[in-house]
């Protein structure tokens, strides 16, 4: 490593900050569009691009020792491989063994013990309609 320090111009920081704000807007905009299974791929790609900009410019990895840059790129590559295998597993689960296609329980017994709520999250008493015909002297 050399003893020289790199000084990044303010203009570069402003361009990167503007790019990050733009990519955040893209992330929000795309979240309202139904692209099917491509949504997660696009969201991860934008997040990776944003993280790379932060690491390269704000953390000065672009001007640091190139071995560190290689480690960063390799970590992104391995993360991509691991996420790809996970998405392939969950996306095609049941293709070989149909009996495990729906192995994830959509309504676990844990939810049976929670209080009922309406679509806005307000508590709903499931016994409201049943008390109308009965004597209210026990209240």
Number of C-alpha atoms within 10 A of each C-alpha: 6 6 5 6 8 9 8 12 8 9 9 12 14 11 11 17 17 12 14 19 13 13 16 15 12 13 17 12 10 14 14 9 9 9 12 8 10 10 15 13 15 15 16 15 14 17 16 14 14 20 12 17 19 17 15 16 16 15 12 15 18 14 14 15 12 12 10 12 16 11 11 15 13 12 12 14 11 11 11 15 12 12 13 12 11 11 15 11 12 10 12 10 16 14 11 9 8 10 10 11 14 10 10 8 7 7 8 8 9 7 9 9 7 8 11 13 12 9 6 6 8 10 11 11 11 10 8 8 8 8 9 9 7 8 8 8 5 5 4
